[in-house]
Amino acid sequence: MRLNQSKCFLTRLVVLASCVVIGLLTGCAAHQIVKQYPVKGSYYVSRTTFNDALESYLDSRYTLSEEDRLKIEPIFHEGKTALDLWGGAIKADDGTIVDKQDAYYKIKDELFRLLFQYGILTLSPVEGGDG
Amino acid sequence: MTITPKQFTFLMMTITTAMKWAFRKVGELTEEELDVMIADEERRTEELTSQLDG
């Protein structure tokens, strides 16, 4: 009985430590990419974050009313357009990269505010981390 | 039940080794590889956006 409890505790500890390490590595990896390639790295991280948010929205949009969807979905389209313009500016290296980046960040702020407001994105502890 | 110092040291060494490995792997990323990763994400955006419209 005592041995089972010990094994259970150690398993939980290893799972928790693994979750923490994966979280840290993901964060550190993104940080390293941006540090190594500031322009393209920022764009890549933004594009990935946008896609992840869009994926979360698609998974749970059925919980929203038509009215709420009409508030959120046009902003996803604006965000995509802004990202495409930012990516185009990077490829063309036409001196408007910072402007395009700022334009996307403004839309992203509004988009994420709405996604948090409607509960599509939430801040929560690691699943199972509280024992 | 408490974790022994030996187990704790082993766990910390494993975490440190994993982080060093990850940093080294990321450090090896070339600009061409990053371009490929960006192109993959751009394709993903197109796919997801088409689902949004569908």
N, CA and C atoms of all chains as a GROMACS GRO file, in nm:
protein
  555
    1MET      N    1   0.084  -0.121   0.000
    1MET     CA    2   0.000   0.000   0.000
    1MET      C    3   0.087   0.126   0.000
    2ARG      N    4   0.185   0.123   0.091
    2ARG     CA    5   0.274   0.238   0.101
    2ARG      C    6   0.359   0.252  -0.026
    3LEU      N    7   0.397   0.136  -0.081
    3LEU     CA    8   0.477   0.136  -0.203
    3LEU      C    9   0.396   0.195  -0.319
    4ASN      N   10   0.266   0.158  -0.326
    4ASN     CA   11   0.179   0.210  -0.431
    4ASN      C   12   0.167   0.362  -0.422
    5GLN      N   13   0.154   0.411  -0.296
    5GLN     CA   14   0.144   0.556  -0.275
    5GLN      C   15   0.271   0.625  -0.323
    6SER      N   16   0.385   0.563  -0.294
    6SER     CA   17   0.513   0.621  -0.335
    6SER      C   18   0.522   0.628  -0.486
    7LYS      N   19   0.483   0.517  -0.550
    7LYS     CA   20   0.489   0.514  -0.697
    7LYS      C   21   0.397   0.620  -0.757
    8CYS      N   22   0.278   0.631  -0.698
    8CYS     CA   23   0.180   0.728  -0.746
    8CYS      C   24   0.236   0.870  -0.734
    9PHE      N   25   0.299   0.900  -0.618
    9PHE     CA   26   0.356   1.032  -0.596
    9PHE      C   27   0.466   1.061  -0.697
   10LEU      N   28   0.554   0.962  -0.716
   10LEU     CA   29   0.665   0.981  -0.810
   10LEU      C   30   0.613   0.999  -0.952
   11THR      N   31   0.511   0.922  -0.989
   11THR     CA   32   0.454   0.935  -1.124
   11THR      C   33   0.399   1.075  -1.144
   12ARG      N   34   0.325   1.121  -1.042
   12ARG     CA   35   0.268   1.257  -1.052
   12ARG      C   36   0.378   1.361  -1.063
   13LEU      N   37   0.485   1.341  -0.984
   13LEU     CA   38   0.596   1.436  -0.984
   13LEU      C   39   0.662   1.440  -1.122
   14VAL      N   40   0.683   1.322  -1.180
   14VAL     CA   41   0.747   1.316  -1.311
   14VAL      C   42   0.656   1.379  -1.417
   15VAL      N   43   0.526   1.351  -1.411
   15VAL     CA   44   0.432   1.409  -1.508
   15VAL      C   45   0.432   1.561  -1.495
   16LEU      N   46   0.426   1.609  -1.370
   16LEU     CA   47   0.425   1.754  -1.346
   16LEU      C   48   0.554   1.816  -1.398
   17ALA      N   49   0.668   1.754  -1.365
   17ALA     CA   50   0.796   1.808  -1.409
   17ALA      C   51   0.803   1.808  -1.562
   18SER      N   52   0.750   1.703  -1.625
   18SER     CA   53   0.752   1.696  -1.771
   18SER      C   54   0.670   1.810  -1.832
   19CYS      N   55   0.553   1.835  -1.772
   19CYS     CA   56   0.467   1.944  -1.822
   19CYS      C   57   0.540   2.078  -1.810
   20VAL      N   58   0.605   2.098  -1.697
   20VAL     CA   59   0.678   2.223  -1.675
   20VAL      C   60   0.790   2.236  -1.778
   21VAL      N   61   0.863   2.127  -1.799
   21VAL     CA   62   0.976   2.130  -1.893
   21VAL      C   63   0.925   2.158  -2.035
   22ILE      N   64   0.817   2.091  -2.075
   22ILE     CA   65   0.763   2.112  -2.210
   22ILE      C   66   0.720   2.258  -2.227
   23GLY      N   67   0.654   2.312  -2.125
   23GLY     CA   68   0.612   2.452  -2.129
   23GLY      C   69   0.732   2.545  -2.141
   24LEU      N   70   0.834   2.518  -2.059
   24LEU     CA   71   0.954   2.602  -2.062
   24LEU      C   72   1.025   2.593  -2.198
   25LEU      N   73   1.035   2.470  -2.249
   25LEU     CA   74   1.105   2.451  -2.376
   25LEU      C   75   1.031   2.522  -2.490
   26THR      N   76   0.898   2.513  -2.488
   26THR     CA   77   0.820   2.581  -2.593
   26THR      C   78   0.844   2.731  -2.587
   27GLY      N   79   0.836   2.785  -2.466
   27GLY     CA   80   0.859   2.929  -2.447
   27GLY      C   81   1.000   2.967  -2.486
   28CYS      N   82   1.097   2.887  -2.441
   28CYS     CA   83   1.237   2.916  -2.470
   28CYS      C   84   1.266   2.904  -2.618
   29ALA      N   85   1.205   2.804  -2.684
   29ALA     CA   86   1.228   2.784  -2.827
   29ALA      C   87   1.180   2.907  -2.905
   30ALA      N   88   1.059   2.955  -2.871
   30ALA     CA   89   1.005   3.073  -2.938
   30ALA      C   90   1.097   3.192  -2.914
   31HIS      N   91   1.144   3.207  -2.788
   31HIS     CA   92   1.232   3.318  -2.753
   31HIS      C   93   1.362   3.310  -2.834
   32GLN      N   94   1.417   3.190  -2.848
   32GLN     CA   95   1.542   3.172  -2.920
   32GLN      C   96   1.527   3.205  -3.068
   33ILE      N   97   1.412   3.164  -3.128
   33ILE     CA   98   1.388   3.192  -3.270
   33ILE      C   99   1.382   3.343  -3.293
   34VAL      N  100   1.309   3.413  -3.204
   34VAL     CA  101   1.297   3.559  -3.219
   34VAL      C  102   1.432   3.626  -3.199
   35LYS      N  103   1.511   3.573  -3.104
   35LYS     CA  104   1.642   3.633  -3.076
   35LYS      C  105   1.737   3.613  -3.195
   36GLN      N  106   1.729   3.495  -3.256
   36GLN     CA  107   1.820   3.462  -3.366
   36GLN      C  108   1.782   3.536  -3.494
   37TYR      N  109   1.651   3.540  -3.523
   37TYR     CA  110   1.603   3.607  -3.644
   37TYR      C  111   1.490   3.702  -3.603
   38PRO      N  112   1.524   3.824  -3.557
   38PRO     CA  113   1.421   3.913  -3.499
   38PRO      C  114   1.302   3.938  -3.590
   39VAL      N  115   1.326   3.965  -3.718
   39VAL     CA  116   1.216   4.001  -3.808
   39VAL      C  117   1.130   3.879  -3.841
   40LYS      N  118   1.194   3.778  -3.899
   40LYS     CA  119   1.119   3.659  -3.940
   40LYS      C  120   1.070   3.580  -3.818
   41GLY      N  121   1.149   3.583  -3.711
   41GLY     CA  122   1.110   3.509  -3.590
   41GLY      C  123   0.982   3.565  -3.529
   42SER      N  124   0.972   3.699  -3.521
   42SER     CA  125   0.851   3.761  -3.466
   42SER      C  126   0.731   3.727  -3.553
   43TYR      N  127   0.754   3.731  -3.684
   43TYR     CA  128   0.645   3.699  -3.778
   43TYR      C  129   0.601   3.553  -3.761
   44TYR      N  130   0.698   3.464  -3.749
   44TYR     CA  131   0.666   3.321  -3.734
   44TYR      C  132   0.587   3.295  -3.606
   45VAL      N  133   0.633   3.355  -3.496
   45VAL     CA  134   0.564   3.334  -3.367
   45VAL      C  135   0.422   3.391  -3.374
   46SER      N  136   0.408   3.509  -3.437
   46SER     CA  137   0.274   3.569  -3.449
   46SER      C  138   0.183   3.483  -3.534
   47ARG      N  139   0.237   3.433  -3.643
   47ARG     CA  140   0.158   3.349  -3.734
   47ARG      C  141   0.112   3.222  -3.661
   48THR      N  142   0.204   3.161  -3.587
   48THR     CA  143   0.171   3.038  -3.514
   48THR      C  144   0.064   3.065  -3.407
   49THR      N  145   0.081   3.175  -3.334
   49THR     CA  146  -0.015   3.210  -3.229
   49THR      C  147  -0.154   3.237  -3.288
   50PHE      N  148  -0.155   3.307  -3.402
   50PHE     CA  149  -0.281   3.336  -3.470
   50PHE      C  150  -0.350   3.205  -3.510
   51ASN      N  151  -0.272   3.115  -3.572
   51ASN     CA  152  -0.328   2.986  -3.615
   51ASN      C  153  -0.383   2.906  -3.497
   52ASP      N  154  -0.308   2.904  -3.389
   52ASP     CA  155  -0.354   2.830  -3.270
   52ASP      C  156  -0.485   2.889  -3.216
   53ALA      N  157  -0.493   3.024  -3.216
   53ALA     CA  158  -0.614   3.090  -3.168
   53ALA      C  159  -0.732   3.059  -3.260
   54LEU      N  160  -0.704   3.061  -3.390
   54LEU     CA  161  -0.810   3.032  -3.488
   54LEU      C  162  -0.858   2.887  -3.474
   55GLU      N  163  -0.764   2.798  -3.450
   55GLU     CA  164  -0.800   2.656  -3.432
   55GLU      C  165  -0.887   2.639  -3.307
   56SER      N  166  -0.852   2.706  -3.199
   56SER     CA  167  -0.932   2.700  -3.076
   56SER      C  168  -1.072   2.754  -3.102
   57TYR      N  169  -1.077   2.865  -3.178
   57TYR     CA  170  -1.207   2.925  -3.208
   57TYR      C  171  -1.293   2.829  -3.289
   58LEU      N  172  -1.233   2.766  -3.391
   58LEU     CA  173  -1.310   2.673  -3.476
   58LEU      C  174  -1.362   2.555  -3.395
   59ASP      N  175  -1.283   2.513  -3.296
   59ASP     CA  176  -1.326   2.399  -3.213
   59ASP      C  177  -1.445   2.433  -3.124
   60SER      N  178  -1.458   2.560  -3.087
   60SER     CA  179  -1.562   2.593  -2.988
   60SER      C  180  -1.660   2.700  -3.034
   61ARG      N  181  -1.659   2.734  -3.160
   61ARG     CA  182  -1.748   2.842  -3.205
   61ARG      C  183  -1.895   2.802  -3.199
   62TYR      N  184  -1.922   2.669  -3.199
   62TYR     CA  185  -2.063   2.625  -3.192
   62TYR      C  186  -2.129   2.667  -3.060
   63THR      N  187  -2.047   2.703  -2.962
   63THR     CA  188  -2.103   2.746  -2.833
   63THR      C  189  -2.148   2.893  -2.837
   64LEU      N  190  -2.111   2.963  -2.944
   64LEU     CA  191  -2.144   3.106  -2.952
   64LEU      C  192  -2.270   3.130  -3.034
   65SER      N  193  -2.333   3.241  -3.006
   65SER     CA  194  -2.450   3.278  -3.085
   65SER      C  195  -2.404   3.337  -3.218
   66GLU      N  196  -2.496   3.344  -3.312
   66GLU     CA  197  -2.465   3.400  -3.444
   66GLU      C  198  -2.413   3.543  -3.432
   67GLU      N  199  -2.476   3.616  -3.340
   67GLU     CA  200  -2.438   3.757  -3.320
   67GLU      C  201  -2.292   3.768  -3.273
   68ASP      N  202  -2.255   3.680  -3.178
   68ASP     CA  203  -2.118   3.682  -3.126
   68ASP      C  204  -2.017   3.642  -3.234
   69ARG      N  205  -2.055   3.542  -3.314
   69ARG     CA  206  -1.966   3.499  -3.422
   69ARG      C  207  -1.940   3.613  -3.520
   70LEU      N  208  -2.044   3.690  -3.545
   70LEU     CA  209  -2.030   3.802  -3.639
   70LEU      C  210  -1.940   3.913  -3.584
   71LYS      N  211  -1.925   3.914  -3.452
   71LYS     CA  212  -1.832   4.012  -3.394
   71LYS      C  213  -1.687   3.964  -3.409
   72ILE      N  214  -1.666   3.832  -3.395
   72ILE     CA  215  -1.530   3.778  -3.389
   72ILE      C  216  -1.472   3.745  -3.528
   73GLU      N  217  -1.553   3.682  -3.613
   73GLU     CA  218  -1.498   3.629  -3.738
   73GLU      C  219  -1.441   3.735  -3.833
   74PRO      N  220  -1.504   3.853  -3.844
   74PRO     CA  221  -1.441   3.956  -3.930
   74PRO      C  222  -1.301   3.995  -3.879
   75ILE      N  223  -1.282   3.988  -3.748
   75ILE     CA  224  -1.150   4.027  -3.694
   75ILE      C  225  -1.046   3.920  -3.728
   76PHE      N  226  -1.088   3.795  -3.735
   76PHE     CA  227  -0.995   3.691  -3.781
   76PHE      C  228  -0.954   3.720  -3.926
   77HIS      N  229  -1.049   3.761  -4.008
   77HIS     CA  230  -1.017   3.793  -4.148
   77HIS      C  231  -0.923   3.913  -4.155
   78GLU      N  232  -0.951   4.015  -4.071
   78GLU     CA  233  -0.861   4.132  -4.069
   78GLU      C  234  -0.721   4.091  -4.025
   79GLY      N  235  -0.716   4.003  -3.926
   79GLY     CA  236  -0.586   3.956  -3.875
   79GLY      C  237  -0.510   3.881  -3.982
   80LYS      N  238  -0.579   3.797  -4.056
   80LYS     CA  239  -0.513   3.720  -4.163
   80LYS      C  240  -0.459   3.815  -4.269
   81THR      N  241  -0.541   3.913  -4.306
   81THR     CA  242  -0.496   4.010  -4.408
   81THR      C  243  -0.373   4.085  -4.358
   82ALA      N  244  -0.378   4.128  -4.232
   82ALA     CA  245  -0.265   4.204  -4.176
   82ALA      C  246  -0.139   4.116  -4.172
   83LEU      N  247  -0.156   3.988  -4.138
   83LEU     CA  248  -0.041   3.897  -4.136
   83LEU      C  249   0.016   3.879  -4.277
   84ASP      N  250  -0.074   3.863  -4.375
   84ASP     CA  251  -0.028   3.847  -4.513
   84ASP      C  252   0.050   3.970  -4.559
   85LEU      N  253   0.000   4.089  -4.520
   85LEU     CA  254   0.070   4.212  -4.560
   85LEU      C  255   0.207   4.221  -4.493
   86TRP      N  256   0.210   4.181  -4.365
   86TRP     CA  257   0.338   4.180  -4.291
   86TRP      C  258   0.436   4.082  -4.358
   87GLY      N  259   0.386   3.963  -4.389
   87GLY     CA  260   0.472   3.863  -4.456
   87GLY      C  261   0.520   3.913  -4.591
   88GLY      N  262   0.431   3.982  -4.664
   88GLY     CA  263   0.469   4.037  -4.794
   88GLY      C  264   0.577   4.142  -4.781
   89ALA      N  265   0.564   4.225  -4.676
   89ALA     CA  266   0.664   4.330  -4.653
   89ALA      C  267   0.801   4.270  -4.619
   90ILE      N  268   0.799   4.158  -4.545
   90ILE     CA  269   0.926   4.092  -4.511
   90ILE      C  270   0.991   4.036  -4.638
   91LYS      N  271   0.910   3.973  -4.723
   91LYS     CA  272   0.965   3.915  -4.847
   91LYS      C  273   1.019   4.024  -4.940
   92ALA      N  274   0.944   4.135  -4.948
   92ALA     CA  275   0.986   4.244  -5.037
   92ALA      C  276   1.094   4.331  -4.974
   93ASP      N  277   1.107   4.324  -4.842
   93ASP     CA  278   1.200   4.409  -4.765
   93ASP      C  279   1.186   4.555  -4.810
   94ASP      N  280   1.061   4.604  -4.808
   94ASP     CA  281   1.032   4.735  -4.865
   94ASP      C  282   1.030   4.851  -4.764
   95GLY      N  283   1.077   4.826  -4.644
   95GLY     CA  284   1.085   4.934  -4.545
   95GLY      C  285   0.956   4.961  -4.469
   96THR      N  286   0.854   4.879  -4.494
   96THR     CA  287   0.727   4.900  -4.422
   96THR      C  288   0.701   4.788  -4.320
   97ILE      N  289   0.803   4.710  -4.293
   97ILE     CA  290   0.785   4.593  -4.205
   97ILE      C  291   0.731   4.633  -4.068
   98VAL      N  292   0.791   4.737  -4.008
   98VAL     CA  293   0.750   4.778  -3.873
   98VAL      C  294   0.605   4.827  -3.872
   99ASP      N  295   0.569   4.903  -3.976
   99ASP     CA  296   0.430   4.953  -3.986
   99ASP      C  297   0.331   4.837  -3.997
  100LYS      N  298   0.365   4.742  -4.080
  100LYS     CA  299   0.275   4.626  -4.101
  100LYS      C  300   0.266   4.542  -3.973
  101GLN      N  301   0.380   4.531  -3.906
  101GLN     CA  302   0.382   4.455  -3.780
  101GLN      C  303   0.294   4.523  -3.675
  102ASP      N  304   0.307   4.654  -3.664
  102ASP     CA  305   0.224   4.730  -3.568
  102ASP      C  306   0.075   4.718  -3.601
  103ALA      N  307   0.046   4.723  -3.732
  103ALA     CA  308  -0.095   4.711  -3.775
  103ALA      C  309  -0.151   4.576  -3.732
  104TYR      N  310  -0.072   4.470  -3.749
  104TYR     CA  311  -0.119   4.337  -3.707
  104TYR      C  312  -0.137   4.331  -3.555
  105TYR      N  313  -0.040   4.388  -3.481
  105TYR     CA  314  -0.047   4.381  -3.335
  105TYR      C  315  -0.174   4.448  -3.281
  106LYS      N  316  -0.216   4.558  -3.348
  106LYS     CA  317  -0.338   4.627  -3.304
  106LYS      C  318  -0.459   4.535  -3.322
  107ILE      N  319  -0.466   4.469  -3.436
  107ILE     CA  320  -0.578   4.377  -3.462
  107ILE      C  321  -0.570   4.257  -3.367
  108LYS      N  322  -0.450   4.207  -3.346
  108LYS     CA  323  -0.431   4.092  -3.257
  108LYS      C  324  -0.479   4.124  -3.115
  109ASP      N  325  -0.448   4.246  -3.067
  109ASP     CA  326  -0.491   4.285  -2.932
  109ASP      C  327  -0.643   4.279  -2.920
  110GLU      N  328  -0.712   4.331  -3.021
  110GLU     CA  329  -0.858   4.330  -3.020
  110GLU      C  330  -0.911   4.187  -3.030
  111LEU      N  331  -0.850   4.109  -3.117
  111LEU     CA  332  -0.893   3.970  -3.137
  111LEU      C  333  -0.879   3.889  -3.008
  112PHE      N  334  -0.764   3.898  -2.945
  112PHE     CA  335  -0.741   3.819  -2.823
  112PHE      C  336  -0.827   3.869  -2.707
  113ARG      N  337  -0.855   3.999  -2.705
  113ARG     CA  338  -0.944   4.052  -2.601
  113ARG      C  339  -1.081   3.986  -2.613
  114LEU      N  340  -1.130   3.978  -2.738
  114LEU     CA  341  -1.261   3.915  -2.760
  114LEU      C  342  -1.259   3.766  -2.729
  115LEU      N  343  -1.151   3.699  -2.769
  115LEU     CA  344  -1.142   3.553  -2.745
  115LEU      C  345  -1.139   3.522  -2.596
  116PHE      N  346  -1.072   3.606  -2.519
  116PHE     CA  347  -1.074   3.585  -2.373
  116PHE      C  348  -1.211   3.621  -2.316
  117GLN      N  349  -1.269   3.728  -2.368
  117GLN     CA  350  -1.400   3.772  -2.319
  117GLN      C  351  -1.506   3.664  -2.339
  118TYR      N  352  -1.501   3.596  -2.453
  118TYR     CA  353  -1.602   3.493  -2.481
  118TYR      C  354  -1.559   3.353  -2.433
  119GLY      N  355  -1.446   3.346  -2.365
  119GLY     CA  356  -1.404   3.219  -2.306
  119GLY      C  357  -1.347   3.119  -2.405
  120ILE      N  358  -1.313   3.167  -2.526
  120ILE     CA  359  -1.251   3.077  -2.625
  120ILE      C  360  -1.108   3.046  -2.580
  121LEU      N  361  -1.040   3.148  -2.530
  121LEU     CA  362  -0.907   3.129  -2.473
  121LEU      C  363  -0.919   3.155  -2.324
  122THR      N  364  -0.853   3.069  -2.246
  122THR     CA  365  -0.855   3.089  -2.101
  122THR      C  366  -0.714   3.068  -2.045
  123LEU      N  367  -0.691   3.130  -1.933
  123LEU     CA  368  -0.565   3.106  -1.862
  123LEU      C  369  -0.596   3.004  -1.754
  124SER      N  370  -0.535   2.888  -1.764
  124SER     CA  371  -0.563   2.786  -1.662
  124SER      C  372  -0.436   2.712  -1.628
  125PRO      N  373  -0.429   2.654  -1.506
  125PRO     CA  374  -0.310   2.577  -1.469
  125PRO      C  375  -0.300   2.451  -1.554
  126VAL      N  376  -0.182   2.391  -1.553
  126VAL     CA  377  -0.159   2.268  -1.629
  126VAL      C  378  -0.257   2.162  -1.580
  127GLU      N  379  -0.324   2.093  -1.676
  127GLU     CA  380  -0.424   1.994  -1.640
  127GLU      C  381  -0.365   1.885  -1.552
  128GLY      N  382  -0.429   1.859  -1.438
  128GLY     CA  383  -0.380   1.755  -1.349
  128GLY      C  384  -0.266   1.800  -1.260
  129GLY      N  385  -0.222   1.925  -1.279
  129GLY     CA  386  -0.108   1.975  -1.204
  129GLY      C  387  -0.139   2.001  -1.058
  130ASP      N  388  -0.267   2.015  -1.024
  130ASP     CA  389  -0.300   2.044  -0.885
  130ASP      C  390  -0.330   1.916  -0.807
  131GLY      N  391  -0.298   1.802  -0.865
  131GLY     CA  392  -0.308   1.676  -0.794
  131GLY      C  393  -0.443   1.615  -0.806
  132MET      N  394   0.567   1.035   0.213
  132MET     CA  395   0.665   1.003   0.106
  132MET      C  396   0.741   1.130   0.068
  133THR      N  397   0.871   1.122   0.072
  133THR     CA  398   0.952   1.236   0.027
  133THR      C  399   1.049   1.186  -0.079
  134ILE      N  400   1.083   1.276  -0.168
  134ILE     CA  401   1.177   1.240  -0.273
  134ILE      C  402   1.318   1.246  -0.214
  135THR      N  403   1.399   1.148  -0.247
  135THR     CA  404   1.534   1.145  -0.190
  135THR      C  405   1.623   1.245  -0.264
  136PRO      N  406   1.730   1.290  -0.199
  136PRO     CA  407   1.822   1.384  -0.266
  136PRO      C  408   1.876   1.326  -0.397
  137LYS      N  409   1.899   1.195  -0.399
  137LYS     CA  410   1.952   1.133  -0.520
  137LYS      C  411   1.851   1.142  -0.635
  138GLN      N  412   1.724   1.114  -0.602
  138GLN     CA  413   1.619   1.122  -0.704
  138GLN      C  414   1.602   1.265  -0.753
  139PHE      N  415   1.608   1.360  -0.658
  139PHE     CA  416   1.593   1.501  -0.694
  139PHE      C  417   1.706   1.544  -0.788
  140THR      N  418   1.827   1.504  -0.754
  140THR     CA  419   1.943   1.540  -0.837
  140THR      C  420   1.927   1.481  -0.977
  141PHE      N  421   1.883   1.356  -0.983
  141PHE     CA  422   1.864   1.289  -1.112
  141PHE      C  423   1.760   1.365  -1.197
  142LEU      N  424   1.651   1.404  -1.132
  142LEU     CA  425   1.544   1.475  -1.201
  142LEU      C  426   1.595   1.609  -1.255
  143MET      N  427   1.667   1.682  -1.171
  143MET     CA  428   1.720   1.813  -1.212
  143MET      C  429   1.820   1.798  -1.326
  144MET      N  430   1.904   1.692  -1.318
  144MET     CA  431   2.004   1.670  -1.424
  144MET      C  432   1.933   1.639  -1.556
  145THR      N  433   1.825   1.562  -1.548
  145THR     CA  434   1.750   1.527  -1.669
  145THR      C  435   1.689   1.653  -1.731
  146ILE      N  436   1.632   1.737  -1.645
  146ILE     CA  437   1.570   1.862  -1.694
  146ILE      C  438   1.676   1.951  -1.759
  147THR      N  439   1.790   1.966  -1.690
  147THR     CA  440   1.897   2.052  -1.741
  147THR      C  441   1.948   2.001  -1.876
  148THR      N  442   1.968   1.869  -1.885
  148THR     CA  443   2.018   1.811  -2.010
  148THR      C  444   1.918   1.834  -2.123
  149ALA      N  445   1.789   1.816  -2.093
  149ALA     CA  446   1.685   1.836  -2.195
  149ALA      C  447   1.685   1.980  -2.243
  150MET      N  448   1.699   2.074  -2.150
  150MET     CA  449   1.697   2.216  -2.188
  150MET      C  450   1.820   2.252  -2.270
  151LYS      N  451   1.936   2.199  -2.231
  151LYS     CA  452   2.058   2.227  -2.309
  151LYS      C  453   2.044   2.173  -2.450
  152TRP      N  454   1.988   2.052  -2.461
  152TRP     CA  455   1.969   1.990  -2.592
  152TRP      C  456   1.876   2.075  -2.678
  153ALA      N  457   1.768   2.122  -2.616
  153ALA     CA  458   1.670   2.201  -2.691
  153ALA      C  459   1.732   2.333  -2.739
  154PHE      N  460   1.808   2.398  -2.651
  154PHE     CA  461   1.872   2.523  -2.690
  154PHE      C  462   1.968   2.500  -2.807
  155ARG      N  463   2.042   2.388  -2.801
  155ARG     CA  464   2.138   2.359  -2.907
  155ARG      C  465   2.064   2.334  -3.039
  156LYS      N  466   1.954   2.258  -3.031
  156LYS     CA  467   1.876   2.228  -3.152
  156LYS      C  468   1.821   2.356  -3.214
  157VAL      N  469   1.768   2.445  -3.127
  157VAL     CA  470   1.713   2.570  -3.178
  157VAL      C  471   1.824   2.656  -3.235
  158GLY      N  472   1.939   2.654  -3.172
  158GLY     CA  473   2.054   2.732  -3.218
  158GLY      C  474   2.100   2.689  -3.356
  159GLU      N  475   2.069   2.564  -3.393
  159GLU     CA  476   2.111   2.512  -3.522
  159GLU      C  477   2.014   2.549  -3.634
  160LEU      N  478   1.906   2.616  -3.599
  160LEU     CA  479   1.805   2.650  -3.699
  160LEU      C  480   1.861   2.748  -3.801
  161THR      N  481   1.852   2.713  -3.928
  161THR     CA  482   1.900   2.804  -4.033
  161THR      C  483   1.784   2.890  -4.082
  162GLU      N  484   1.818   2.996  -4.154
  162GLU     CA  485   1.714   3.085  -4.206
  162GLU      C  486   1.625   3.011  -4.306
  163GLU      N  487   1.687   2.920  -4.381
  163GLU     CA  488   1.609   2.842  -4.480
  163GLU      C  489   1.507   2.754  -4.408
  164GLU      N  490   1.548   2.695  -4.296
  164GLU     CA  491   1.456   2.611  -4.219
  164GLU      C  492   1.341   2.695  -4.163
  165LEU      N  493   1.376   2.816  -4.117
  165LEU     CA  494   1.272   2.906  -4.066
  165LEU      C  495   1.175   2.945  -4.178
  166ASP      N  496   1.228   2.966  -4.299
  166ASP     CA  497   1.142   2.998  -4.414
  166ASP      C  498   1.042   2.884  -4.440
  167VAL      N  499   1.091   2.762  -4.427
  167VAL     CA  500   1.003   2.646  -4.449
  167VAL      C  501   0.895   2.641  -4.341
  168MET      N  502   0.936   2.668  -4.216
  168MET     CA  503   0.839   2.668  -4.104
  168MET      C  504   0.734   2.777  -4.126
  169ILE      N  505   0.779   2.893  -4.174
  169ILE     CA  506   0.684   3.003  -4.200
  169ILE      C  507   0.586   2.963  -4.311
  170ALA      N  508   0.640   2.902  -4.416
  170ALA     CA  509   0.553   2.861  -4.528
  170ALA      C  510   0.450   2.759  -4.478
  171ASP      N  511   0.490   2.669  -4.390
  171ASP     CA  512   0.395   2.570  -4.334
  171ASP      C  513   0.283   2.641  -4.257
  172GLU      N  514   0.323   2.741  -4.176
  172GLU     CA  515   0.222   2.813  -4.097
  172GLU      C  516   0.130   2.895  -4.188
  173GLU      N  517   0.186   2.949  -4.296
  173GLU     CA  518   0.102   3.026  -4.390
  173GLU      C  519  -0.001   2.935  -4.456
  174ARG      N  520   0.041   2.814  -4.491
  174ARG     CA  521  -0.054   2.717  -4.548
  174ARG      C  522  -0.162   2.682  -4.445
  175ARG      N  523  -0.117   2.666  -4.320
  175ARG     CA  524  -0.212   2.632  -4.213
  175ARG      C  525  -0.316   2.744  -4.198
  176THR      N  526  -0.272   2.868  -4.207
  176THR     CA  527  -0.366   2.981  -4.197
  176THR      C  528  -0.472   2.972  -4.308
  177GLU      N  529  -0.426   2.940  -4.430
  177GLU     CA  530  -0.520   2.930  -4.542
  177GLU      C  531  -0.623   2.821  -4.517
  178GLU      N  532  -0.576   2.707  -4.467
  178GLU     CA  533  -0.668   2.595  -4.441
  178GLU      C  534  -0.771   2.631  -4.334
  179LEU      N  535  -0.720   2.691  -4.226
  179LEU     CA  536  -0.809   2.725  -4.114
  179LEU      C  537  -0.908   2.834  -4.155
  180THR      N  538  -0.860   2.931  -4.233
  180THR     CA  539  -0.949   3.039  -4.275
  180THR      C  540  -1.060   2.987  -4.366
  181SER      N  541  -1.024   2.887  -4.450
  181SER     CA  542  -1.128   2.831  -4.538
  181SER      C  543  -1.233   2.758  -4.454
  182GLN      N  544  -1.191   2.698  -4.342
  182GLN     CA  545  -1.288   2.634  -4.251
  182GLN      C  546  -1.378   2.740  -4.186
  183LEU      N  547  -1.318   2.855  -4.161
  183LEU     CA  548  -1.395   2.964  -4.099
  183LEU      C  549  -1.507   3.009  -4.192
  184ASP      N  550  -1.477   3.011  -4.320
  184ASP     CA  551  -1.576   3.054  -4.418
  184ASP      C  552  -1.674   2.942  -4.453
  185GLY      N  553  -1.632   2.819  -4.433
  185GLY     CA  554  -1.713   2.705  -4.477
  185GLY      C  555  -1.830   2.671  -4.388
   0.00000   0.00000   0.00000
